[in-house]
Amino acid sequence: MCGIVGYIGTKEKKSVILGGLKELEYRGYDSAGLAVMTDNCGCGSDIAYFKAVGKLENLEKKTANFTSKGFGVAIGHTRWATHGKPTEINAHPHFGEYSFVTHNGIIENYKELKEYLEKQGVKFISQTDTEVVVHMFEYLNRSEKDPFIAFEKTIAKLVGSFAILIITKAAPDKIFFAKNAVPLIVGKSDEDEIIFSSSDAPLIGLAKEAIYLEDGMYGVAQMGEVKIYQQKKLITCTPQLLPADKSYAQKEGYRFFMEKEIYEQSQVASETLMGRIKYNKINLEEINSQIFDDIDEIVLCACGTSYHAALAASYLFERIAKIRAKVETASEFRYRDPVLNKNSLFVVISQSGETADTLEALKIAKNAGLKTLAICNVDNSSIVRLAGNVLLTRAGIEKGVASTKAFATQVLTLWMVVLYIAQIRKTIDEETLHSEIKALLHIPQVLNIPDGLHEKIHRMSKHYLHGHGFFFIGRDIFYPLALEGALKLKEISYLHAEGYASGEMKHGPIALVDEGLFTVALLPQNVLYEKTKSNVEEIAARDGYVLTLSPLEFELSDDFIKTSKQNHAMSEFFEMMVALQLLALEISIRLGNDVDMPRNLAKSVTVE
Ligand code: G6P
């Protein structure tokens, strides 16, 4: 996810900005940039800017001979590509004739705004959504002749998520800022310097307190003063004490990155959906809709958690889009001389975009002349570069080795592809399509962790530290979720856990059931409730220890996590997913394991 930093003061601006961006490196990025406004020569303000693709070292090298003395303002940015490739042109800050902007988030209506500005003769140079902000600001400032009003009006036109900083020669001692749905923090030092950032780590050491801006807030800052507005009214915000520990701050108060990433899921799910649903229709502009012409089969291929996302999606492709769907483990696919059908769409799913087996499988499919689509979290990764079509999942960097938010966004993206095909092929009626879209849009809310759930799971987790293993069971889409729940647990707890289709239990696995075997049963209301319930009863009858996740009370459970009543199976899927992630997390913490870096595992497996 992108990171932004801003500074007003007399310290060497480039160093402050680079230092701040370094603290935001943990958020992940693929290019970086900064702009500094000074009055070095005493003959009026001037803005210098620098951008570089790749690591911050590249930006440091580019700015090695640049320094700025005295008072000035500066902004900086690390970019995680979502609209347009990670190139220098697409890197922030974006500029107009006399102003520069950095932005974190997605401007959903940028196309409409861009079209409007182009008609007024404005020229765009990047492929980003962000560039529209600076041009709109300058365009409005032409008539308003007041940069604050121009800024206020610009922000009012934006739909989407944003943390924005603008510096402009029209107000050379100020930074204009706005926040909606992505974080932005502002602090003031004892020397009256002002520092902005996406998280508190860059502020630690410079300021003692900070204001954590809330959605809809915007304003203007100058040395010693930050004016914050909401709905055009000047408001007063109370600063909060900053944490003293930087690594704690990078985890934003969470104990582990995995924990933080579980809590981020609601936010990143909104980003995944952003701009891809318009007027009650799925709108996947990034891909060529013709890739679905003449396709009679979808082949989904992936490894690990991404494989589970593929498996879950395969049910949806057949049920909703009425298209045959096959799921392949990439490491197996590679060497089994697969018979490939030219009318298949080959879909690879990968968080990193670098998994060797998945990449090689993609090469095989491409060489065989198949149409290809990558569902990936990292732009410009090897898989993204190779695939014919790409949908980015927009989960932001995932640091915990055990994948959580990447999985959630993969399933969400695949569900959108399913609905897109259903929409094109009219395999479901308009009413069903609308209710599916409604359900899709409801997911960010489902992913909010309800009060008390984490604490309950923490308390419950002490029951699961002994025994001889775990079964995770479910049916239909809850079967891949059971596999994923088991994988999460084994990855970070090192306890033996297996996922099974509930109906398969009696074909062998049930022989293992006794009082030392834990079964985690996924019992949704909307999918085969009675059938799964009788499978769980069979386990309880053999004295197995059962943890049930269900919206309906189940008296035979030893432990019970009551999920909410949802009217869509996918809502139940995502709610149970969060509970399973928290269960794995809490068991692992109790066992004293390194949650973020489990033994023997790597985040990205680039060897076969
Ligand atoms: C590794 C990671 C897993 C991940 C798998 C596939 O094994 O530890 O968390 O699911 O690779 O990775 P990908 O980046 O292709 O999704």
Residues whose N, C-alpha, C, O or C-beta is under 5 A from the ligand:
A	BS01	G6P	C303 G304 T305 S306 I349 S350 Q351 S352 G353 T355 V401 A402 S403 L601 A602 K603 V605
